[in-house]
Amino acid sequence: MADSVLALGLRDVTSRQVSEVTDPHQPAAHVSAAEQSTAARIGATLFRHRGWLPLVFLGVPLVAPGRMSAVQWAVGLVLIVIGEAIRLAGVAAAGSVTRRRSRNVQRLVTYGIFAWCRNPLYIGNFLIWMGFVAISGVLWFLPIAIALFAVEYELIVRYEEGVLESIFGQEYIDYRKETPRWLPRPPRGEAPRGEHNWGEAWKSEISTFLQYAVLILAFYIKSRMTVDGTPGT
């Protein structure tokens, strides 16, 4: 998942790719100090098991009782739409090939939304998950969800950025110096330009849209089964 800037690489890949990245039997390649740091090593382990995090984000809000309201639905849906818009901008710039299981990265994407921050897809994911937590009405879980997301993905990003530094060297270091990791800001000077494939981005997100529809339906059913925050009879 290095939403960061891979045109062919690490974002949304599977644990098999991580084993490919770290397999000691493969030909030796340059490994940056950043990739060998303690934080990056922990992040590599979390990367292998990152698929479990959505189960926590979904399971608790769906099962735990919560007071759902029209305001919470509105806030949650706005967060989901903004988050998905950020994701679409990232996929349109980097391409859906960021989902491939390979470290054979061909180029560093630094234009579009990647000129504003290094991890736009993670930011989009964060807003989307917070949107579903807001809809659920389980507001006590919100700070826990934020903390879980922050700790896990900060470490995962340390690993991913170490890999990017190993692959691109000074080119990535220069990009990292100019572009914030999390909080977006306008690029300094003239913004880099590059191609955006919006059609491909929409097509690649179809399965994601279907997941949203299923989750929204599940929370709607939960809301109909709940009266004043208490399960109905």
Buried (B, 14 or more C-beta within 10 A) or exposed (E): BBBBBBBBBBBBBEEEBBEBBBEEEEEEEEBBEBBEBEBBBBBBEBBBEBEEBEEBBBEBBBEEEBBBEEEBBEBBBEBBBBBBEBBBBBBBBBBBBBBBBBBEBEBBBBBBBBBBBBBBBBBBBBBBBBBBBBBBBBEEBBEEBBEBBEEBBBBBBBBBBBBBBBBBEEBBBEBBEEBEBBEBEEBEEEEEEBEBBEEBBEEBBEEBEEBBEEBBEBBEEBBEEBEEEEEEE
